[in-house]
Amino acid sequence: MNKYCVIGEHLPHTMSPQIHSMFFKSMGIEGEYGVREFSREEIVCARKELEKYDGVNVTVPYKQTVMPLLDEISEEARHIGAVNTIKNDGGRLIGYNTDPYGFSAMLKKNGIDVNGKKAVVLGSGGAAKSVLYALATMGAIVQYVRRDVDEELQGYEHITYPQLEESGGGYLLVNTTPLGMYPHTDGCAAGEGVFTRFEAAADVVYNPVMTQFISRALKAGCRAFSGLYMLVAQGIGSQSIWRGEDIQTQDIDPIYNQLLRDYFVKNGGNVYLTGIMSCGKTTLGKKLAEDTGRRFVDADEYIVKRAGMSIPEMFKRGEDYFRKEETLAMLDIAKEKNLVVATGGGAVTRAVNCDAMRSSGVVIYVNRSVENIIKDVDCSSRPLLSGGADKLYSIFNARKSMYENSAHFIVDNNSSVEEGLKKIEEVLHETSDN
C-alpha cells in the first residue's frame, strides 16, 4: 500500500486527507494518506521523514522551506519558487507545483478563456505566483496588484490598489489574498466598483465558498467562482504525478461535487432544484422542505413579488426584461440560508444565476422526460409554450446541457413523487454521512 501525507505547521482543518481518501475510493485502489505537522525547527532537517512516504503534499508555510531538501525541482515549481508536491522516486525526492494546473482547471471548468485577454491578480504572495504563471501559460495579458510593502514579482507588470480602485479593469479579476477567508469573512481586497470593470472573477479562497469577493462579483453581474475546484484539481494533480498518469477531469468533478455538498449541508446552504417547467420541482421542493425543516421558495413567485407584476406582464416587456428580474431575484435568494428553491425553467440560461446557485448551495437537476411532462402541462398557461408541445421539446433540447452542466447532482423524476423525493434525500443524506 502506498503511503502519502500532507505536511505543514498547523493543519487542524486541512481537507487533503478527505480529497485523497475519496480519490482512493473512487479509483478502487489502496492507499494511506495522513497529516504530518512539523515545527519550523523540525522542517529544515526533515529529509529522513519525507523519505518514508511515496508522496507528500506541502502547504504553507513550508512550500519554499522544503526546496533545499529535494534532489530535483520541476520547471514550474522552480519558476514559481515553491513546491506543493513531492514524489519519492526510488529515494530521490522531486518537487513539483500543481497549483497552476489546479487554477487553469478551475477556469476551464467554468468556461473562462483568458487567451489574449487581460487578467488582474490581487496579491503578490505564493498563491499569486502560481496564478500568474498559470495565466501567462494560458496566453493571458497579466497584471498584479501590490501594496508598496509587498514583494515585487519579476517579469510581471503591477499596479497599486489605489490605481485598481480608480481605473483598473480587464476580463478576469483573481483574488489570491487571504482576505475573506474563514473565520475573518468580512474582508475583500477590491471595492464594489472595481467588479463592474470585469467580466469574470475567481477567488482562490474556498472557505467560505461565498466570500465577499464572490458576492460583490455576482452583484456586478460577473461570472464568479470560489477556489474549491482548484483545491481538488491540484490534489488530483498530485496523485497523477505520484502514479505517473495523466490527470482526468472525470476524476476531479465527483470529488468536487461531494465536497461542495458536504460543505453546504454543514453550513446551511440552500438546495436548488432546476429543470424544465413542470418537471416536478415545486412538488418535490415543498415536500423536501417539510421533511428537512427548511423554508420553501418558489423562485417565480419570488420574482413576481419582487417586481410587482405577473410573469406574463413582464414577458410583454420582452423576455430579456424578465430574465433581468429573475437574476436580481436569484441574487437575493443566494444571500439566504437553509432554503429549498424551485427555480424557474430558464434560470440556467444566465451564467450568473448558475454561479449564484453554485456558490450558495447544492444544485440538483430534476430530470423528467418531455413525454411525461406533456401528459400533465397546460401549455396555454405558460408564456413560452404558446406553440404547444413542439415548443416544449425545442426549449428542453436547447437547455438540456445547461441543466446538466450547472448541476452538482442529477436526479431522475420519471417515476412517482415519492420515488423522486427519496432520490433527492439520498443525495443529501450521503452528504451528512461522509
C-alpha positions, 0 to 999 in steps of 0.5 A: 500500500502506498503511503502519502501525507500532507505536511505543514505547521498547523493543519487542524482543518486541512481537507487533503486527507478527505480529497485523497481518501475519496480519490482512493475510493473512487479509483478502487485502489489502496492507499494511506494518506495522513497529516504530518505537522512539523515545527519550523525547527523540525522542517529544515532537517526533515529529509529522513521523514519525507523519505518514508512516504511515496508522496507528500503534499506541502502547504504553507508555510513550508512550500519554499522551506522544503526546496533545499531538501529535494534532489530535483525541482520541476520547471514550474515549481522552480519558476514559481519558487515553491513546491506543493508536491513531492514524489519519492522516486526510488529515494530521490525526492522531486518537487513539483507545483500543481497549483497552476494546473489546479487554477487553469482547471478551475477556469476551464471548468467554468468556461473562462478563456483568458487567451489574449485577454487581460487578467488582474491578480490581487496579491503578490504572495505564493498563491499569486505566483502560481496564478500568474504563471498559470495565466501567462501559460494560458496566453493571458495579458497579466497584471498584479496588484501590490501594496508598496510593502509587498514583494515585487514579482519579476517579469510581471507588470503591477499596479497599486490598489489605489490605481485598481480602485480608480481605473483598473479593469480587464476580463478576469479579476483573481483574488489570491489574498487571504482576505475573506477567508474563514473565520475573518469573512468580512474582508475583500481586497477590491471595492464594489466598483472595481467588479463592474470593470470585469467580466469574470472573477475567481477567488482562490479562497474556498472557505467560505465558498461565498466570500465577499469577493464572490458576492460583490462579483455576482452583484456586478453581474460577473461570472464568479467562482470560489477556489474549491475546484482548484483545491481538488484539481491540484490534489488530483494533480498530485496523485497523477504525478505520484502514479505517473498518469495523466490527470482526468477531469472525470476524476476531479468533478465527483470529488468536487461535487461531494465536497461542495455538498458536504460543505453546504449541508454543514453550513446551511446552504440552500438546495436548488432544484432546476429543470424544465417547467413542470418537471416536478420541482415545486412538488418535490421542493415543498415536500423536501422542505417539510421533511428537512425543516427548511423554508420553501421558495418558489423562485417565480413567485419570488420574482413576481413579488419582487417586481410587482407584476405577473410573469406574463406582464413582464414577458410583454416587456420582452423576455430579456426584461424578465430574465433581468428580474429573475437574476436580481431575484436569484441574487437575493435568494443566494444571500439566504440560508437553509432554503429549498428553491424551485427555480424557474425553467430558464434560470440556467440560461444566465451564467450568473444565476448558475454561479449564484446557485453554485456558490450558495448551495447544492444544485440538483437537476430534476430530470423528467422526460418531455413525454411525461411532462406533456401528459400533465402541462397546460401549455396555454398557461405558460408564456413560452409554450404558446406553440404547444408541445413542439415548443416544449421539446425545442426549449428542453433540447436547447437547455438540456446541457445547461441543466446538466452542466450547472448541476452538482447532482442529477436526479431522475423524476420519471417515476412517482413523487415519492420515488423522486423525493427519496432520490433527492434525500439520498443525495443529501443524506450521503452528504451528512454521512461522509 
